[in-house]
Amino acid sequence: MADEKPRISVKNSGGVNIVEFADRKILEELSISEIGEELARVATGMGDVKMLLSFKNVEHLSSAALGMLIKLNKQVAEKKGQLKLSDISPPIYEVFKITRLYKLFSIYGTAREALADF
């Protein structure tokens, strides 16, 4: 059996936790659950929650993954924090448009643009 690798990597830049996804495809229920748990740990471990999710490595995202993002957004909002998304590929952004989730999230073309807006 393969070693369990982290599903996300987190680095801090100026008080903002920048999260990148390790998986190119976020489709399976188990991986989505693991990612959700890791993101929740990052969010709850911060005092002043400032989180940027970079989707630069992600090619496919399931509807269950969108549900996990909505849950994370709620957790961050409860802590009066900020959650921003960046580097979303056009096909994935189309899903955000169809589901109208682009209205719920602050979405930026690049991580640099999102960081400048914190």
N, C-alpha and C positions, 0 to 999 in steps of 0.2 A: 504494500500500500504506500502511496506517495506521502511525503511529509506534508503536514498541514501548513500552508503558507498563508500569510495575511492576505485578506481580500482587498485591503486598502493600504495606502501609505499616507502618513501624515507628516507634514513639516509646518513649522510655525514661522511666519514672516510678519513682523511688526504687530504681534498680538492676534493675527488671523491664522487659524488652522486651515491649511490648504490640504485638501484630501484628493488623492488620485486613486482611481480604481485599478486593481491589478488585472481584473478579468476583461477581456474584449467583449464577451457576451454575458450579460447579466440576465439570465433567463430561468435558471432552475430555482425552485422553491428553497432548497437547502442553502444555496449560495446567497440568495437574497436575504434569507433569515440571518445568516452569518454576517453579511455586510451591514444589515440593519442593527445588529447587536454591537458591532464594532463602531458604527457611526454614533449610536446612542452613548457608548462609553466616552467617545471623544466629546460629545455635546455636554454630557453631565459632568465630565471632569474639568470643565472650564467654568470660571467665574463669570466673566463677561463673554458670552458666547458670540464669537465671530467665526463663521465657518464658510469656506469656499469649496464647493465640490467641482473638480475639474473632470470633465468627461472626455478628455483628449484621447484616451486609450480605448474608449467604449464604442463598439460598432453596433451592438444590438441591446435593446432594453425591453423587458417584458412589462405587461400591465401590472403584474405583481410588484415589480421593481418601482413602478410609479407610486403604488400604494405605500411602499416603504419610504419613499421620498416625502410623501404627504405627511406621514407619521413623524418623520424627523423634523419637518418644517414646524409641526405643532409643538414638538418638544422644545425646539429652539425658541419659538415664540413665547412659550410659557416661561422661559427664563429671560424674556425681554431681549433676546439675542437677534443676530442677523445671519441669514443663510442666503448665499448667492451661488448660482450655478454658472459654469463657463465651458467653453470649448465643446459645445454640443453639435454633433454632426447634423447636416441638413435632414437626413431621414429620421433621426431621433427627434429633432426639433419639430418636424411635421406631426409627430405623435403628441407632443406638447400642445401644438396648435389645435389638433382635432379634439383633444380632450379638454381644451381651454385651460390647461394647467400653466400655460405661459403667463396667464394673468395672476396666478398664485405665487409664482417664483420670480425672483429677480435674476434674469438670464443675460449673460454678457458673452460677446464674441470670443474674448480671450481672458485668461486669468489676470493678466496685467490690467485690463479695463476694470474688472471686478474689484481687484485690490485697491485701485485708485478711488473707488466709490465707497469704501468702508469708512 
